[in-house]
């Protein structure tokens, strides 16, 4: 649950720091503040927990809309990476085409060795080929330098959030799949005229067509893995918010199973409300124990969200 406005966010941050980042003390102070009277205790708990973790993704999205934030910066870097790779592919393709044009010139010259300018023309072609090799090395160096800078920027942007990392990895993996396919298609196009071309490309530049094809397959596997990691969701219970992950491990698994049993079972709304509030408190108490892996914390917050949403939904029917 997000804070509803900037004033709530700033006040919560100030209170959290004044209480040495002690979440229970911060929550207790905010509960008694008129500024937070529109939020339930569960909503305050979740918002403060995310704030304490260094602006979790929900707060990050709020700040992104208000102040720019990291989300737009991550998208910008992703776009720059993809554009840089496509630019590299195009320049590489042009170098290879020029290389084959020079080979054709050499073959045509070799058919006319009586040409009085044969040696001079042959030297020119050889120098031009060496020039292409130099261009290729410079292209690789420039490409590497640019990516080093972009990757350093990404590490800084995602270092405080596991969900930011998952988002970036999924988007980046799908972009890499596209750029690897683009490069393979270009290499295939430039070597399509004969099998000899593939050999010549590998001999001069060390580029292997089959390896480019294998790179595509590897990129596909990585993209599938990254997207699955981001998009796996647990079954959505009516009245709840979509969950991020399949909860395969305890304590998340146990809490989520309890939530499904309560929400899907028979009974009066007021009885469900009572059990859901007990579950909400139990999840909060478990998060307050500390020493939990980041992924476990994220999962627990996700379940807490769903429980809070169900409590709101049932609250209306239990109190007409």
C-alpha positions in Angstrom: 0.0 0.0 0.0 1.4 3.4 -1.0 1.4 6.5 1.0 -1.4 8.7 -0.3 0.7 11.9 -0.8 4.1 13.4 -0.4 3.3 14.8 3.0 2.6 11.3 4.4 5.8 10.0 2.8 8.0 12.7 4.2 6.5 12.5 7.6 6.9 8.7 7.7 10.5 9.0 6.6 11.2 11.6 9.3 9.5 9.5 12.0 11.3 6.3 10.9 14.7 8.0 11.2 13.8 9.6 14.5 13.0 6.1 15.8 16.3 4.6 14.6 14.4 2.7 11.8 12.5 0.8 14.4 9.4 -0.2 12.5 7.0 -1.1 15.4 7.8 2.2 17.1 7.3 4.1 13.9 4.0 2.4 13.1 2.7 3.2 16.6 3.6 6.9 16.2 2.0 7.2 12.8 -1.2 5.5 13.9 -1.7 8.4 16.4 -1.1 11.0 13.8 -4.1 12.7 12.1 -2.1 12.8 8.9 -2.4 9.0 8.6 -6.0 8.7 9.8 -7.1 7.5 6.3 -4.8 4.5 6.4 -5.4 1.3 8.3 -2.8 -0.2 10.7 -2.0 -2.9 8.1 -1.5 -0.3 5.4 0.8 1.8 7.6 2.8 -1.4 8.5 3.3 -2.3 4.9 4.2 1.2 3.7 6.7 1.7 6.5 8.3 -1.7 6.0 8.8 -0.8 2.3 10.2 2.6 3.2 12.6 1.0 5.6 14.0 -1.3 2.9 15.1 1.7 0.9 12.0 2.7 -1.1 10.6 -0.6 -2.2 9.1 -0.8 -5.7 5.6 0.4 -4.7 7.0 3.6 -3.2 9.5 3.7 -6.0 6.7 3.8 -8.5 5.0 6.6 -6.6 8.1 8.7 -6.5 8.7 7.9 -10.2 5.4 9.5 -11.1 6.0 12.5 -8.8 9.7 13.2 -9.2 11.1 11.1 -12.1 12.6 8.3 -10.0 14.6 5.3 -10.9 12.0 3.6 -13.1 12.5 6.0 -16.0 16.2 5.9 -15.5 16.2 2.1 -15.8 14.1 2.3 -18.9 16.4 4.8 -20.4 19.5 2.6 -19.8 17.6 -0.4 -21.3 16.8 1.6 -24.4 20.4 2.8 -24.7 21.7 -0.7 -24.3 19.4 -2.1 -27.0 20.1 0.8 -29.4 23.8 0.4 -28.9 23.7 -3.3 -29.7 21.6 -2.7 -32.8 24.0 0.0 -33.9 26.9 -2.3 -33.3 25.2 -5.0 -35.4 24.7 -2.6 -38.3 28.2 -1.4 -38.3 29.6 -4.9 -38.1 27.3 -5.9 -41.0 28.7 -3.0 -43.1 32.3 -4.0 -42.3 31.6 -7.6 -43.4 29.9 -6.4 -46.6 32.9 -4.2 -47.4 35.2 -7.2 -46.7 33.4 -9.4 -49.2 33.4 -6.6 -51.7 37.2 -6.4 -51.4 37.4 -10.2 -51.8 35.5 -9.9 -55.0 37.8 -7.2 -56.2 40.8 -9.4 -55.4 39.4 -12.3 -57.2 38.6 -10.2 -60.3 42.2 -8.8 -60.2 43.6 -12.3 -59.9 42.0 -13.2 -63.1 44.0 -10.5 -64.8 47.5 -10.8 -63.4 48.9 -9.3 -66.6 47.5 -6.0 -65.5 50.4 -3.6 -65.2 48.9 -2.2 -62.0 48.3 -5.6 -60.5 50.8 -5.3 -57.6 49.7 -1.8 -56.7 46.0 -2.7 -56.8 46.6 -5.9 -54.9 48.5 -3.9 -52.2 45.6 -1.4 -52.0 43.1 -4.2 -51.4 45.3 -5.8 -48.8 45.7 -2.4 -47.0 41.9 -1.9 -47.1 41.3 -5.3 -45.6 43.7 -4.5 -42.8 41.9 -1.3 -42.3 38.6 -3.2 -41.9 40.3 -5.3 -39.2 41.4 -2.1 -37.4 37.8 -0.7 -37.7 36.4 -3.9 -36.2 38.8 -3.7 -33.2 37.9 -0.1 -32.7 34.2 -0.9 -32.9 34.6 -3.7 -30.3 36.5 -1.4 -28.0 34.0 1.5 -28.3 31.1 -0.9 -27.8 32.8 -2.4 -24.7 33.5 1.0 -23.2 30.0 2.1 -23.7 28.5 -1.0 -22.1 30.9 -0.8 -19.1 29.5 2.7 -18.4 25.9 1.6 -18.9 26.3 -1.5 -16.7 27.9 0.6 -13.9 24.8 2.9 -14.1 22.4 -0.1 -13.9 24.2 -1.5 -10.8 23.7 1.8 -9.1 20.0 2.0 -10.0 19.0 -1.5 -9.0 21.3 -2.1 -6.0 18.6 -1.3 -3.4 15.7 -3.4 -4.8 15.4 -7.1 -5.7 12.3 -6.3 -7.7 14.1 -3.6 -9.7 16.8 -6.2 -10.5 14.1 -8.7 -11.7 12.4 -6.1 -13.8 15.7 -5.0 -15.4 16.9 -8.6 -16.0 13.6 -9.6 -17.6 13.5 -6.6 -19.9 17.2 -6.8 -20.7 17.0 -10.5 -21.5 14.2 -10.0 -24.0 16.1 -7.1 -25.6 19.3 -9.3 -25.8 17.2 -12.0 -27.6 16.1 -9.4 -30.1 19.6 -8.1 -30.7 21.1 -11.5 -30.9 18.5 -12.5 -33.5 19.3 -9.3 -35.4 23.0 -10.1 -35.5 22.5 -13.7 -36.5 20.2 -12.6 -39.4 22.7 -10.1 -40.6 25.6 -12.7 -40.5 23.4 -15.2 -42.3 22.6 -12.6 -45.0 26.2 -11.7 -45.6 27.4 -15.3 -45.8 24.3 -16.7 -47.7 25.9 -16.7 -51.2 28.3 -19.6 -50.5 29.7 -21.8 -47.7 33.1 -20.4 -48.6 32.0 -17.1 -47.2 31.4 -18.5 -43.8 35.0 -19.9 -43.8 36.4 -16.5 -45.0 34.5 -14.6 -42.3 35.8 -16.9 -39.6 39.4 -16.9 -40.9 39.7 -13.1 -41.1 37.4 -11.9 -38.2 37.0 -15.0 -36.1 33.2 -14.9 -36.5 31.5 -18.2 -36.6 27.9 -18.4 -38.0 27.0 -21.5 -36.0 28.2 -19.7 -32.8 25.9 -16.8 -33.6 23.0 -19.2 -34.0 23.9 -20.8 -30.6 24.0 -17.3 -29.0 20.4 -16.9 -30.1 19.4 -20.2 -28.4 21.2 -19.2 -25.2 19.5 -15.8 -25.3 16.1 -17.4 -25.7 16.7 -19.6 -22.7 17.9 -16.7 -20.5 14.9 -14.6 -21.6 12.5 -17.4 -20.7 14.1 -17.8 -17.3 14.2 -14.0 -16.6 10.6 -13.4 -17.7 9.3 -16.4 -15.7 11.1 -15.2 -12.6 9.4 -11.8 -13.0 5.9 -13.0 -14.1 5.2 -16.1 -12.0 2.1 -15.5 -10.0 0.2 -17.4 -7.4 -3.6 -18.1 -8.0 -5.6 -14.9 -7.6 -8.3 -15.1 -5.0 -11.4 -12.9 -5.6 -11.0 -9.6 -3.9 -7.2 -9.9 -3.7 -4.3 -8.3 -5.5 -2.3 -10.4 -8.0 0.6 -12.0 -6.3 4.2 -11.8 -7.7 5.5 -15.2 -7.0 4.6 -18.8 -6.5 5.3 -19.3 -2.8 7.2 -22.6 -2.8 9.0 -22.1 0.6 8.0 -21.5 4.2 7.0 -19.3 5.9 5.4 -17.7 2.8 4.0 -21.0 1.6 2.2 -21.6 4.9 0.9 -18.1 5.2 -0.5 -18.2 1.7 -2.1 -21.6 2.2 -3.8 -20.2 5.3 -5.0 -17.2 3.3 -6.5 -19.4 0.6 -8.2 -21.6 3.2 -9.8 -18.6 4.9 -10.7 -16.7 1.8 -12.0 -19.7 -0.1 -13.8 -21.5 2.8 -17.4 -21.3 3.9 -18.4 -19.1 6.8 -19.8 -15.8 7.8 -18.0 -12.6 6.6 -17.4 -11.5 10.2 -15.7 -14.9 11.0 -13.5 -14.6 8.0 -12.6 -11.0 9.0 -11.5 -12.2 12.4 -9.3 -14.9 11.0 -7.9 -12.6 8.3 -6.9 -10.0 10.9 -5.2 -12.7 13.0 -3.3 -13.8 9.8 -2.4 -10.2 9.0 -1.0 -9.7 12.5 0.9 -13.0 12.3 2.6 -12.0 9.0 3.6 -8.7 10.4 5.0 -10.2 13.6 7.0 -12.7 11.5 8.5 -9.8 9.3 9.5 -8.0 12.5 11.7 -10.9 13.6 14.3 -9.8 11.2 17.1 -11.8 9.6 14.9 -12.8 6.7 16.2 -13.1 3.1 15.1 -10.2 0.9 13.0 -12.5 -1.3 11.2 -13.8 1.7 10.4 -10.3 2.9 9.1 -9.3 -0.6 6.9 -12.4 -0.6 5.5 -11.8 2.9 4.7 -8.2 1.9 2.9 -9.5 -1.2 0.7 -11.9 0.9 0.1 -9.1 3.5 -1.2 -7.0 0.6 -3.7 -9.6 -0.5 -4.9 -10.2 3.1 -5.4 -6.4 3.6 -7.3 -6.2 0.3 -9.6 -9.1 1.4 -10.2 -7.5 4.8 -11.3 -4.3 3.0 -13.6 -6.3 0.7 -15.2 -8.3 3.5 -15.4 -5.3 5.8 -18.2 -3.8 3.6 -20.3 -7.0 3.6 -19.8 -7.7 7.3 -20.8 -4.2 8.3 -23.7 -3.1 5.9 
